[in-house]
Amino acid sequence: MPERQHADWGELLREAIEKPGRMLEAYTAFHNFSLGNALLALEQCTRRNLQRGPLNTYNGWLERKRQVRKGEKGITLCMPMACKRNAQTEAVPNETAEPQTCYAFRFRAYWFVLAQTEGEDTPIPPIPGFDVDTALCALNITRTPFDEINGNIQGFARGREIAVNPVAALPHKTTFHELAHLCCVRSYVALSLEAL
């Protein structure tokens, strides 16, 4: 019987990884940006006094039920753009050959940060018998604004602060996860000091 259970778990894990839609969509909902584009976006946010946050295209924000505010100017990033070229051999055009796809990089202002959008906040139902603010106060942890450009990051913990992505798929889970980072670090440090 135990061998069969292991086979079932292995099959379940393989299915979760290989089948489309099985992994939580939240971790691939936004684009991943190169270091150069991340620095370019941060510089523009700083220059324009925009709160840093997740970046997406106009249509990308619409898919997430958020509207870019009227009059907002896009953030410019360097994007690869596909173009077709006819194949040439020995400097003679070959009209029967398939066109080749090549890429050119262009700067386009197609991106907007969360602070440039508006929409209804996702209602977060309360957890019966639990108050996040009371827990944060008891643990001496504060909330800080989420300022990561990569919207796939659901939250983070820094020092004695946590931040949860305003468009996180599972905000309660992310809050507990980030609290656990800080509580586990505190416990590890305390145990290490006792060992000394």
Buried (B, 14 or more C-beta within 10 A) or exposed (E): EEEEEEEEEEEEEEEEEEEEEEEEEBEEBBBEBEEEBBEBBBEBBEEEEBEBBBBBBBEBBBEBEBEBEEEBEBBBBEBEEEEEEEEEEEEEEEEEEEEEEEEEEEEBEBBBBBBBBEBEEEEEEEEEEEEBEEEBEEBEBEBBEBBBBBBBBBBBBEEEBBBBBBBBBBBBBBBBBBBEBBBEEBEEEEEEEEEE
